Amino acid sequence: MDIFKFGGASIKNADGVRNVANIIRDYKKGNLLVVVSAMGKITNRLEDLNDAFLSQSEDTHNIFEEIKLFHFSIIEELFKGKPNPVFDDVANTFVEIEWLIEDEADENAEYIYDQIVSIGEVVSTKIIAAWLNETGSKTLWADARNYIQTDNTYKEGKVDWAKTNQTIQKDLVPLLADQIVVTQGFIGGTSENYTTTLGREGSDYSAAIFASCLDAAALTIWKDVPGVLNADPKWFDETEKIAQLSYHDAIELTYYGATVIHPKTIKPLQNKGIPLFVRSFIEPKGSGTAITKDNNPLPVPSFIFKVNQALVSIFPKDYSFIIEENLSNIFELFHKHKIKINTMLNSAISFSVSVDDHAGQIEKLINDLSGEFTVKYNKGLELVTIRYYNQQTIDRVTIDKDILLEVKSRHTCQMVMKNRYLT
């Protein structure tokens, strides 16, 4: 039993769907579960639709029509006008949104988000399953909401592992005996049959959940890169593919912001010793990257860049020490405002953190912190993390930069920096 996961970039158009079908058709090892994201940038457009509906914007129905047209144009190009049940199936799926946006937005906003944005995965998988059947691969479409069971935390559903494992073993395993099964990433279901999502970019995590519960031989995530690279090509002209990674290094890299793999993906696989392969859907015969239990250090330093950072420094108003009680209060406020700390450093009388500068969130946090603390902050910064650093790698990324905060451990260096010539 293997799991394949395909993201939106792999199915952004009809040619992408054909390519994915070819990769699946060439798989000849046995049972296969295919986990698929929404097509292209559709999740972004569905988020735009959600925002427009919540604000009762006049653009709501225009955005919705654009989303429908995008999908139906792909179906038309694939099937060339030939009758296929997928036309009605997708149309009926979109009716769920039509019913929702015809009413006023009087439900919980996060609940509404999950009901709207989840449709991207439902529709994409219906199209993929239909095309696989059309091209000779016996395929069944399955609804992930029937298997991945979560609580009612909308936008960040917490998985009920015991119930999920029981349901997958009982209901999904029999379906995989003699056919390919296509299902959705990113989404789950509650005990009341409401849709939840597992957090932005959560399709990798979905695939890992299925892999863990099915005791899969391997999970392969198909990307538009040849494997895990030691740096993002948009920041470095020269990058190197890492042929093999340990679970530990993969967890570290995703925690610090590497975008190739979702941060929650690794742990379920590590718990079961399931290897993760990152391969290219552009060059599917390439070797990619293997992430396994073998605990070898990275062969080259890895660089992770996060821009649009805010550096927030917190001081007790009476210049007393930063102690456990202060830190407890501070972390409680960060949790309240759902702000993730990317790096932190504390001294006797200060506590400094680098966080993503989401519009409006930082100001609300600072307002709450200011009741008890003196707060200073800088915006427009970047955070660079180097895994397996040395002085040469530090010098490489600090040219014309002022370092405002630096945190080092044995293998990892993090620096919050600003452009020296920025006015």
DOLOMAR-398530 format. One record per atom (N, C-alpha, C): x, y, z. Coordinates in pm, whole numbers, padded with zeros to 5 digits, always signed. Layout:
<nodes>
XYZ...
</nodes>
This chain:
<nodes>
+00084-00120+00000+00000+00000+00000+00088+00125+00000+00071+00208-00102+00140+00336-00110+00039+00450-00112+00087+00566-00072+00006+00689-00079+00077+00787-00171+00005+00843-00267+00054+00952-00350-00023+01078-00311+00048+01189-00301-00018+01317-00276+00022+01416-00384-00078+01479-00447-00055+01578-00552-00112+01712-00506-00033+01817-00519-00077+01951-00481-00138+02026-00597-00182+02147-00567-00253+02226-00668-00172+02258-00791-00040+02277-00775+00044+02311-00890+00048+02200-00993+00027+02076-00949+00035+01962-01042-00090+01948-01127-00200+02011-01085-00328+01997-01157-00389+02134-01186-00305+02228-01226-00352+02366-01246-00426+02382-01379-00418+02281-01466-00487+02286-01595-00508+02144-01645-00566+02131-01764-00598+01998-01817-00471+01917-01843-00365+01980-01892-00240+01908-01913-00186+01853-01782-00201+01928-01676-00157+01880-01545-00235+01758-01501-00365+01758-01524-00448+01643-01490-00403+01521-01570-00376+01540-01698-00330+01429-01782-00195+01375-01729-00107+01466-01692+00025+01424-01642+00013+01344-01513-00072+01390-01422-00094+01317-01297-00151+01178-01327-00244+01171-01419-00301+01041-01456-00195+00947-01512-00102+01002-01589+00006+00920-01644+00098+00867-01533+00127+00952-01433+00211+00908-01321+00142+00796-01245+00013+00811-01223-00063+00708-01151-00071+00580-01233-00093+00594-01363-00104+00477-01451+00026+00396-01452+00139+00466-01442+00269+00398-01446+00305+00330-01314+00224+00355-01210+00248+00291-01080+00202+00146-01088+00293+00055-01058+00259-00088-01077+00297-00172-00956+00293-00112-00837+00339-00184-00718+00226-00248-00638+00101-00211-00661-00008-00266-00581-00112-00162-00547-00167-00171-00427-00274-00080-00386-00224+00063-00377-00310+00157-00415-00269+00298-00417-00384+00387-00372-00356+00475-00275-00448+00583-00236-00388+00714-00284-00467+00794-00353-00421+00921-00408-00492+01035-00335-00414+01123-00273-00466+01238-00198-00437+01362-00281-00541+01445-00304-00528+01556-00398-00576+01686-00335-00503+01795-00367-00540+01929-00322-00637+01993-00421-00678+02116-00391-00755+02196-00485-00667+02233-00605-00730+02264-00717-00656+02291-00840-00592+02429-00839-00467+02435-00885-00400+02563-00902-00407+02650-00779-00452+02773-00798-00465+02870-00689-00610+02885-00643-00689+02778-00661-00831+02787-00631-00858+02810-00482-00774+02756-00396-00796+02782-00253-00792+02931-00225-00699+03002-00289-00692+03148-00271-00821+03215-00318-00873+03170-00432-00996+03232-00484-01117+03197-00397-01118+03076-00343-01226+03041-00251-01217+03123-00122-01097+03154-00079-01081+03244+00035-01133+03383+00000-01107+03428-00123-01162+03557-00168-01314+03552-00168-01370+03440-00213-01515+03424-00213-01569+03428-00070-01502+03359+00019-01543+03359+00159-01543+03501+00216-01435+03576+00191-01425+03713+00242-01533+03802+00183-01558+03784+00052-01661+03865-00014-01799+03835+00044-01827+03708+00068-01956+03671+00126-01972+03727+00267-01869+03714+00348-01878+03763+00487-01898+03914+00492-01841+03985+00395-01856+04131+00392-01976+04173+00308-02049+04073+00254-02165+04099+00168-02128+04187+00048-02013+04157-00011-01964+04233-00125-02044+04202-00251-02052+04302-00340-02118+04282-00468-02041+04185-00558-01912+04162-00525-01829+04073-00607-01851+03925-00576-01931+03894-00475-01944+03755-00431-01979+03662-00545-02085+03692-00619-02131+03600-00723-02037+03601-00844-01970+03714-00871-01873+03717-00981-01755+03626-00952-01705+03629-00828-01594+03541-00790-01638+03395-00801-01758+03366-00755-01809+03229-00760-01820+03180-00905-01871+03265-00994-01883+03226-01134-01746+03201-01196-01648+03282-01157-01512+03263-01208-01456+03128-01165-01481+03091-01040-01434+02962-00988-01500+02847-01063-01630+02856-01085-01700+02750-01159-01648+02740-01302-01632+02855-01367-01585+02856-01506-01448+02792-01518-01359+02819-01423-01225+02760-01424-01233+02608-01427-01314+02551-01340-01323+02405-01333-01392+02346-01455-01500+02407-01499-01572+02351-01613-01490+02362-01742-01405+02464-01753-01320+02474-01872-01220+02360-01876-01169+02319-01760-01077+02205-01754-01152+02076-01790-01273+02059-01737-01352+01939-01770-01381+01933-01919-01418+02047-01978-01448+02052-02122-01325+02014-02204-01208+02065-02163-01086+02035-02238-01049+01888-02226-01074+01829-02111-01041+01688-02091-01134+01597-02171-01263+01622-02162-01360+01527-02218-01409+01568-02357-01369+01685-02404-01398+01728-02541-01546+01715-02576-01633+01749-02482-01776+01746-02507-01841+01611-02492-01763+01507-02469-01821+01374-02449-01901+01372-02320-02016+01310-02318-02096+01305-02195-02022+01226-02087-02026+01280-01966-01963+01212-01853-02034+01259-01727-02057+01170-01632-02126+01209-01509-02057+01319-01431-01928+01344-01458-01855+01444-01381-01912+01584-01399-01972+01613-01516-02031+01745-01537-02139+01773-01433-02232+01679-01419-02340+01697-01321-02288+01686-01179-02191+01598-01158-02137+01577-01024-02073+01705-00970-01994+01771-01054-01930+01896-01013-02032+02008-00997-02128+02015-01089-02234+02116-01078-02311+02101-00946-02343+01978-00910-02415+01954-00784-02330+01990-00662-02200+01972-00673-02112+02009-00563-02112+02160-00543-02110+02235-00652-02112+02381-00641-02244+02433-00585-02350+02354-00598-02480+02395-00541-02469+02417-00390-02379+02340-00325-02361+02356-00181-02319+02498-00147-02231+02557-00229-02191+02696-00207-02304+02790-00243-02374+02761-00352-02486+02848-00394-02588+02863-00282-02622+02754-00219-02718+02760-00108-02665+02846+00007-02536+02832+00033-02476+02904+00145-02474+03054+00121-02430+03095+00003-02412+03239-00021-02541+03310-00056-02650+03234-00074-02779+03299-00095-02834+03358+00034-02789+03305+00148-02834+03356+00278-02738+03462+00331-02778+03526+00438-02688+03620+00504-02585+03542+00586-02469+03606+00606-02359+03541+00679-02383+03551+00829-02471+03465+00880-02505+03475+01022-02448+03358+01103-02365+03273+01039-02300+03164+01111-02161+03208+01156-02097+03124+01239-01960+03148+01280-01871+03162+01157-01785+03266+01154-01704+03295+01035-01609+03180+01000-01552+03117+01100-01458+03008+01073-01532+02884+01022-01654+02863+01070-01737+02755+01017-01767+02781+00869-01805+02902+00835-01837+02935+00697-01714+02914+00608-01598+02957+00657-01473+02939+00582-01456+02792+00543-01471+02703+00638-01448+02561+00610-01548+02506+00511-01675+02550+00518-01776+02499+00425-01749+02547+00282-01697+02668+00268-01671+02723+00134-01539+02671+00078-01431+02686+00155-01297+02659+00101-01276+02511+00075-01341+02424+00150-01325+02280+00132-01374+02231-00003-01460+02307-00068-01517+02263-00196-01408+02247-00302-01298+02321-00290-01189+02309-00388-01136+02168-00399-01115+02102-00285-01065+01965-00285-01171+01866-00334-01295+01890-00295-01402+01799-00337-01415+01798-00489-01412+01917-00549-01429+01926-00695-01307+01870-00768-01187+01906-00723-01067+01861-00793-01060+01708-00796-01094+01645-00685-01084+01499-00680-01191+01431-00765-01306+01493-00777-01408+01437-00867-01359+01438-01012-01291+01546-01049-01238+01557-01186-01126+01455-01207-01034+01444-01112-00923+01349-01125-00976+01205-01134-01068+01169-01046-01123+01033-01047-01193+01003-01179-01270+01099-01229-01341+01078-01356-01243+01058-01471-01135+01137-01473-01038+01124-01582-00962+00993-01573-00927+00949-01453-00860+00820-01438-00948+00706-01490-01075+00710-01456-01166+00607-01509-01179+00615-01660-01185+00737-01711-01197+00758-01855-01078+00700-01930-00960+00707-01868-00837+00664-01935-00794+00522-01895-00884+00446-01833-00860+00304-01814-00806+00261-01679-00797+00354-01583-00751+00317-01449-00873+00307-01357-00905+00184-01315-01022+00164-01230-01007+00243-01100-01097+00338-01079-01079+00436-00971-01211+00461-00900-01200+00477-00768-01316+00513-00686-01289+00646-00618-01385+00737-00624-01378+00862-00549-01428+00837-00407-01352+00885-00308-01390+00868-00167-01385+01001-00096-01478+01022-00006-01490+01149+00066-01409+01141+00195-01302+01220+00202-01212+01218+00319-01285+01254+00448-01396+01327+00437-01471+01367+00557-01534+01248+00627-01546+01137+00555-01599+01015+00616-01493+00937+00693-01366+00975+00676-01256+00898+00735-01174+00978+00835-01134+01099+00798-01056+01181+00890-01153+01254+00982-01157+01210+01106-01253+01261+01204-01186+01366+01293-01249+01481+01308-01191+01590+01386-01292+01642+01488-01241+01731+01575-01331+01804+01664-01393+01920+01587-01456+02012+01658-01525+02125+01592-01441+02251+01590-01309+02237+01589-01221+02353+01576-01209+02387+01428-01293+02476+01381-01294+02510+01238-01168+02587+01201-01121+02564+01079-00998+02616+01020-00873+02548+01073-00883+02471+01179-00765+02403+01237-00812+02279+01311-00887+02194+01240-00947+02078+01303-00844+01986+01368-00873+01946+01490-00782+01856+01563-00830+01712+01540-00740+01629+01493-00776+01494+01451-00801+01405+01572-00912+01333+01567-00940+01226+01664-00875+01100+01607-00754+01072+01652-00674+00966+01590-00737+00829+01609-00790+00802+01727-00847+00670+01752-00966+00645+01660-01055+00742+01651-01174+00726+01567-01136+00722+01419-01040+00807+01381-00995+00810+01241-00934+00677+01201-00849+00623+01285-00784+00496+01255-00888+00383+01243-00983+00382+01336-01087+00279+01334-01170+00287+01206-01208+00407+01166-01292+00427+01048-01217+00389+00921-01089+00430+00912-01010+00398+00793-00992+00247+00781-00960+00181+00891-00940+00037+00887-01068-00036+00848-01179+00008+00902-01307-00061+00878-01364-00032+00740-01360+00094+00698-01435+00134+00580-01350+00161+00456-01224+00205+00476-01143+00240+00359-01059+00123+00308-01005+00045+00398-00918-00066+00356-00987-00158+00255-01113-00198+00275-01177-00285+00176-01188-00223+00036-01201-00091+00031-01217-00025-00098-01089-00029-00181-00975-00044-00114-00845-00039-00181-00802-00174-00237-00882-00274-00219-00840-00409-00255-00815-00427-00404-00899-00366-00488-00887-00394-00631-00902-00269-00717-00874-00153-00660-00888-00031-00738-00808+00083-00676-00783+00186-00755-00724+00309-00703-00833+00388-00633-00801+00449-00520-00895+00536-00450-00839+00677-00450-00922+00772-00492-00885+00914-00493-00964+00985-00384-00894+01059-00299-00960+01133-00192-00896+01271-00174-00946+01346-00079-00907+01485-00063-00804+01504+00048-00717+01599+00027-00636+01650+00136-00708+01765+00203-00655+01812+00318-00696+01938+00379-00825+01934+00458-00913+01834+00432-01046+01839+00493-01073+01717+00580-01162+01737+00677-01208+01629+00763-01354+01652+00797-01408+01567+00884-01548+01580+00922-01566+01564+01072-01670+01626+01125-01700+01618+01267-01802+01507+01291-01828+01479+01417-01927+01376+01451-02066+01417+01407-02088+01548+01385-02218+01596+01338-02223+01607+01186-02118+01555+01119-02107+01558+00972-02088+01698+00915-02028+01788+00992-01987+01917+00939-01844+01907+00887-01814+01989+00788-01680+01989+00728-01586+02076+00810-01465+02024+00832-01358+02104+00892-01238+02102+00798-01149+02199+00815-01021+02195+00744-00909+02182+00848-00794+02134+00801-00685+02097+00891-00576+02203+00899-00604+02324+00852-00503+02430+00851-00450+02449+00711-00414+02574+00679-00369+02608+00544-00255+02518+00501-00258+02475+00374-00159+02385+00317-00159+02248+00387-00274+02208+00442-00279+02087+00523-00295+01957+00447-00286+01958+00314-00306+01834+00238-00194+01733+00261-00071+01781+00279+00039+01690+00312+00009+01616+00442-00044+01690+00539-00078+01630+00668-00186+01523+00650-00287+01552+00567-00390+01453+00538-00329+01324+00486-00236+01339+00391-00172+01221+00332-00097+01142+00438-00033+01211+00532+00040+01144+00639-00055+01072+00734-00172+01130+00758-00273+01065+00843-00317+00934+00778-00350+00940+00650-00391+00818+00579-00278+00715+00579-00155+00761+00555-00041+00668+00551-00023+00599+00685-00034+00675+00794-00017+00619+00927-00125+00517+00958-00250+00553+00932-00362+00464+00966-00367+00340+00877-00312+00349+00757-00310+00235+00665-00180+00155+00675-00087+00199+00762+00045+00135+00771+00106+00122+00632+00107+00234+00560+00152+00235+00421+00301+00200+00411+00339+00146+00296+00481+00120+00270+00557+00249+00253+00492+00350+00194+00559+00479+00171+00455+00584+00135+00492+00710+00157+00415+00826+00110+00504+00903+00014+00451+00931-00104+00523+01014-00202+00445+01143-00224+00512+01255-00201+00454+01386-00228+00516+01438-00357+00431+01466-00456+00476+01509-00588+00473+01662-00594+00590+01722-00621+00605+01868-00619+00659+01916-00753+00671+02049-00766+00727+02106-00888+00877+02130-00877+00942+02068-00777+01087+02074-00759+01140+01931-00762+01271+01912-00790+01324+01776-00803+01334+01699-00672+01310+01766-00561+01318+01705-00429+01329+01817-00327+01377+01784-00208+01401+01888-00108+01532+01956-00141+01527+02087-00161+01647+02164-00193+01703+02228-00066+01830+02265-00070+01891+02324+00050+01858+02472+00064+01787+02528-00034+01743+02668-00026+01633+02689-00129+01553+02791-00107+01447+02824-00202+01510+02891-00325+01482+02839-00445+01542+02897-00566+01511+03045-00586+01404+03095-00525+01374+03238-00543+01469+03326-00461+01543+03266-00366+01640+03341-00288+01784+03312-00329+01808+03195-00387+01943+03155-00424+01947+03112-00570+02047+03163-00644+02063+03124-00784+02109+02979-00794+02190+02934-00698+02240+02798-00700+02188+02722-00578+02119+02612-00602+02068+02528-00494+02112+02384-00518+02108+02304-00413+02143+02162-00424+02029+02077-00372+02002+01969-00444+01902+01874-00396+01964+01787-00287+01887+01765-00181+01930+01678-00073+01871+01540-00100+01958+01440-00121+01910+01308-00160+01841+01235-00045+01891+01257+00076+01834+01186+00192+01831+01276+00313+01720+01271+00386+01701+01350+00508+01654+01258+00619+01695+01287+00741+01638+01215+00854+01504+01279+00892+01419+01202+00960+01295+01260+01012+01326+01384+01097+01431+01372+01179+01465+01481+01271+01496+01610+01196+01583+01600+01094+01617+01721+01018+01496+01774+00942+01413+01684+00891+01293+01728+00819+01199+01804+00912+01182+01754+01035+01098+01825+01132+01156+01962+01164+01288+01967+01184+01353+02095+01213+01331+02194+01099+01353+02149+00975+01342+02240+00860+01199+02289+00842+01100+02200+00857+00961+02244+00841+00920+02336+00955+00969+02309+01076+00938+02395+01189+00988+02536+01165+01107+02547+01108+01165+02679+01086+01110+02749+00962+01027+02678+00883+00960+02747+00774+00986+02695+00635+01058+02584+00620+01075+02526+00487+00938+02488+00432+00911+02526+00307+00774+02517+00254+00749+02391+00171+00850+02307+00149+00829+02190+00064+00733+02092+00130+00738+02081+00262+00655+01984+00335+00583+02057+00448+00455+02025+00467+00380+02085+00577+00436+02037+00711+00449+02129+00810+00514+02094+00937+00456+01974+01010+00324+01950+00998+00264+01840+01073+00281+01703+01006+00342+01702+00888+00344+01580+00808+00436+01473+00865+00550+01512+00917+00656+01416+00946+00623+01324+01063+00570+01378+01172+00558+01302+01295+00474+01174+01280+00356+01178+01215+00281+01052+01199+00359+00945+01122+00442+00990+01028+00523+00895+00951+00637+00841+01036+00701+00928+01113+00810+00885+01200+00761+00783+01302+00642+00806+01356+00588+00714+01456+00575+00571+01404+00547+00560+01273+00530+00428+01213+00651+00383+01129+00753+00468+01119+00869+00433+01038+00839+00428+00890+00745+00512+00844+00704+00513+00702+00791+00613+00626+00863+00572+00523+00945+00668+00449+00860+00766+00369+00910+00888+00356+00846+00992+00277+00938+01027+00161+00884+01021+00040+00961+01059-00078+00903+01188-00136+00991+01282-00168+00952+01407-00235+01007+01399-00376+00915+01396-00474+00956+01377-00613+00889+01481-00702+00940+01493-00823+00894+01595-00916+00790+01539-01013+00674+01605-01020+00576+01563-01121+00616+01611-01260+00714+01702-01266+00765+01749-01395+00863+01647-01453+00946+01588-01366+01040+01483-01405+01016+01361-01317+00908+01287-01342+00868+01180-01249+00966+01065-01239+01058+01053-01332+01156+00945-01324+01276+00983-01238+01281+01107-01190+01391+01151-01105+01387+01083-00969+01502+01079-00903+01513+01005-00776+01450+01078-00659+01443+01212-00664+01381+01289-00556+01460+01283-00427+01390+01305-00316+01449+01303-00183+01378+01199-00098+01455+01121-00023+01398+01022+00070+01415+01074+00213+01304+01074+00288+01307+01113+00430+01278+00987+00511+01376+00945+00589+01367+00815+00656+01421+00826+00799+01423+00712+00868+01472+00707+01005+01624+00713+01013+01694+00696+00900+01840+00702+00901+01886+00840+00945+01963+00845+01051+01994+00973+01116+02128+01029+01071+02141+01052+00940+02263+01111+00886+02250+01262+00878+02356+01337+00911+02348+01483+00901+02332+01527+00756+02278+01646+00736+02263+01699+00600+02400+01713+00535+02409+01680+00406+02539+01691+00337+02579+01835+00307+02481+01926+00308+02510+02068+00281+02426+02152+00376+02471+02274+00407+02387+02363+00489+02256+02394+00418+02149+02412+00496+02019+02448+00439+01979+02586+00489+01918+02665+00398+01882+02802+00427+01730+02818+00416+01672+02883+00513+01527+02910+00510+01507+03058+00534+01439+03125+00441+01412+03268+00451+01264+03291+00481+01237+03377+00577+01101+03423+00603+01104+03575+00603+01025+03636+00514+01020+03782+00504+00896+03834+00575+00880+03965+00572+00765+04030+00636+00756+03991+00783+00870+04004+00852+00878+03969+00993+00868+04094+01081+00813+04074+01199+00811+04179+01302+00892+04127+01421+00980+04212+01472+01056+04181+01592+00994+04256+01709+00940+04180+01804+00869+04238+01918+00953+04213+02044+00987+04321+02113+01065+04312+02237+00981+04359+02354+00979+04279+02460+00887+04300+02572+00968+04316+02700+00937+04422+02777+01010+04453+02899+00912+04473+03014+00941+04423+03135+00858+04459+03251+00864+04610+03276+00752+04669+03309+00749+04815+03327+00832+04860+03447+00849+04772+03546+00927+04810+03663+01072+04762+03655+01114+04717+03537+01250+04668+03514+01287+04553+03607+01187+04476+03648+01215+04353+03722+01257+04245+03623+01295+04130+03675+01339+04023+03588+01223+03963+03509+01255+03913+03388+01161+03829+03314+01164+03691+03378+01057+03654+03445+01051+03527+03517+00938+03441+03460+00922+03322+03516+00826+03227+03462+00684+03285+03454+00646+03362+03557+00510+03418+03556+00492+03515+03441+00596+03599+03413+00588+03690+03299+00574+03612+03169+00657+03510+03153+00654+03433+03029+00521+03363+03010+00464+03313+03118+00334+03248+03109+00229+03345+03058+00228+03467+03110+00132+03569+03066+00155+03607+02919+00284+03618+02882+00318+03657+02745+00272+03549+02647+00304+03422+02675+00266+03315+02584+00114+03301+02575+00046+03327+02683-00101+03320+02681-00158+03422+02583-00099+03541+02578-00148+03644+02485-00114+03608+02341+00005+03551+02318+00038+03506+02182-00061+03399+02136-00095+03308+02227-00192+03203+02194-00330+03263+02166-00369+03361+02245-00499+03426+02227-00511+03487+02088-00403+03548+02040-00408+03615+01910-00363+03526+01795-00337+03397+01826-00301+03298+01725-00179+03341+01644-00079+03390+01717+00046+03434+01655+00156+03335+01689+00214+03274+01587+00320+03175+01605+00455+03246+01617+00533+03206+01714+00666+03262+01734+00765+03185+01647+00840+03257+01563+00936+03193+01474+01074+03176+01537+01112+03269+01622+01233+03254+01702+01221+03347+01822+01294+03317+01929+01283+03398+02050+01415+03399+02127+01431+03504+02207+01550+03520+02289+01511+03598+02414+01549+03547+02531+01519+03622+02652+01646+03654+02728+01645+03768+02794+01753+03810+02883+01692+03834+03020+01768+03893+03109+01717+03916+03245+01594+04006+03245+01592+04109+03159+01483+04206+03165+01409+04223+03032+01429+04131+02938+01358+04145+02811+01330+04008+02751+01229+04007+02663+01192+03887+02589+01160+03932+02448+01237+03882+02349+01221+03927+02211+01182+03810+02122+01091+03835+02028+01044+03731+01937+01033+03786+01796+01049+03698+01699+01021+03729+01559+00896+03655+01518+00801+03726+01457+00674+03667+01417+00636+03716+01278+00551+03640+01211+00496+03686+01083+00408+03808+01108+00425+03909+01025+00351+04035+01043+00219+04030+00967+00122+03958+01022-00011+03954+00963-00084+04085+00994-00150+04138+00895-00216+04268+00908-00313+04270+01026-00292+04365+01116-00384+04385+01228-00355+04301+01350-00299+04181+01331-00278+04092+01445-00174+04146+01542-00063+04197+01488+00046+04244+01574-00001+04361+01659-00076+04451+01598-00122+04569+01671-00212+04529+01789-00300+04430+01766-00388+04384+01874-00308+04318+01984-00207+04239+01946-00121+04175+02046-00048+04279+02128+00011+04377+02061+00088+04480+02131-00001+04560+02225-00123+04585+02182-00218+04657+02268-00245+04581+02397-00261+04447+02384-00285+04365+02504-00160+04356+02590-00044+04340+02527+00080+04330+02603+00111+04458+02678+00072+04571+02619+00108+04702+02676+00040+04730+02810-00063+04653+02843-00125+04671+02973-00032+04636+03087+00057+04540+03065+00146+04492+03171+00293+04517+03143+00327+04535+03013+00467+04544+02975+00492+04668+02889+00618+04706+02880+00664+04802+02780+00701+04724+02655+00651+04766+02541+00671+04690+02417+00734+04780+02311+00839+04729+02248+00900+04795+02133+00900+04696+02017+00889+04748+01895+00885+04655+01782+00939+04720+01655+00987+04636+01565+01031+04676+01431+00959+04588+01330+00928+04647+01216+00863+04570+01109+00949+04572+00982+00904+04497+00881+00974+04493+00754+01107+04421+00761+01117+04320+00846+01242+04248+00866+01237+04112+00797+01350+04043+00796+01355+03907+00745+01424+03818+00847+01382+03693+00849+01441+03593+00938+01508+03487+00851+01636+03464+00877+01711+03362+00805+01750+03253+00905+01716+03130+00870+01755+03014+00949+01853+02930+00868+01966+02896+00929+02066+02811+00863+02082+02685+00946+02051+02573+00884+02068+02442+00949+02205+02388+00908+02289+02349+01003+02428+02310+00982+02508+02429+00927+02511+02533+01005+02576+02658+00967+02725+02655+00998+02796+02748+00933+02933+02784+00970+02948+02932+00940+03063+02988+00969+03079+03133+00950+03065+03173+00804+03110+03085+00714+03097+03117+00572+02950+03130+00530+02867+03041+00580+02724+03048+00545+02659+03172+00607+02700+03207+00728+02648+03330+00790+02688+03453+00709+02816+03459+00670+02864+03573+00590+02789+03583+00458+02750+03469+00403+02682+03465+00273+02549+03539+00275+02478+03532+00387+02343+03590+00391+02335+03724+00464+02447+03771+00519+02443+03895+00598+02508+04014+00529+02538+03998+00401+02595+04111+00326+02495+04226+00323+02541+04345+00363+02458+04466+00365+02336+04451+00456+02347+04370+00560+02238+04352+00656+02285+04391+00796+02193+04443+00874+02215+04463+01017+02140+04354+01092+02210+04284+01179+02150+04175+01257+02091+04233+01385+01959+04221+01401+01891+04275+01518+01878+04171+01629+01875+04043+01591+01864+03936+01689+01930+03812+01629+02006+03740+01712+02074+03619+01667+02061+03511+01772+02019+03394+01731+02004+03279+01821+02077+03160+01758+02169+03100+01835+02245+02987+01784+02230+02866+01876+02221+02748+01814+02236+02623+01886+02348+02546+01816+02367+02420+01850+02479+02346+01794+02470+02335+01642+02349+02314+01589+02334+02292+01445+02259+02403+01373+02195+02492+01446+02105+02589+01383+02138+02731+01426+02140+02822+01328+02156+02965+01355+02037+03039+01295+01977+03128+01375+01867+03212+01327+01904+03358+01347+01878+03438+01244+01910+03581+01250+01793+03663+01198+01752+03761+01276+01653+03858+01231+01729+03980+01184+01705+04020+01058+01789+04122+00995+01705+04226+00923+01770+04340+00900+01710+04441+00814+01814+04489+00715+01768+04540+00603+01857+04595+00503+01928+04716+00558+02060+04717+00550+02139+04824+00610+02109+04959+00548+02066+04959+00423+02045+05086+00353+01897+05121+00340+01815+05050+00414+01671+05078+00411+01642+05198+00498+01573+05296+00445+01543+05417+00522+01408+05404+00590
</nodes>
